[in-house]
Amino acid sequence: MEGIGRTLIIFGVVLIGMGILLTFVHKIPFIGRLPGDIYIQKKNFSFYFPLTTSILISIILTLIMWLWPRR
């Protein structure tokens, strides 16, 4: 039961962190508007794919996980 409790606490902290990030992400000026992000707008259609932003976030998360101490 101790392992399940720790897992639930970790998931809770991750969810709180994601909530805070989603609340303040619009205040970060460059997220979603980097060169390489695909944005197509027609009359009745718009398509947005943040390719460069996704790659940048992936690299940052990879570095964080790589530097995170393992037991």
Secondary structure, 3 states (H helix, E strand, C coil): CHHHHHHHHHHHHHHHHHHHHHHHHHHCCCCCCCCCCEEEECCCCEEEECHHHHHHHHHHHHHHHHHCCCC
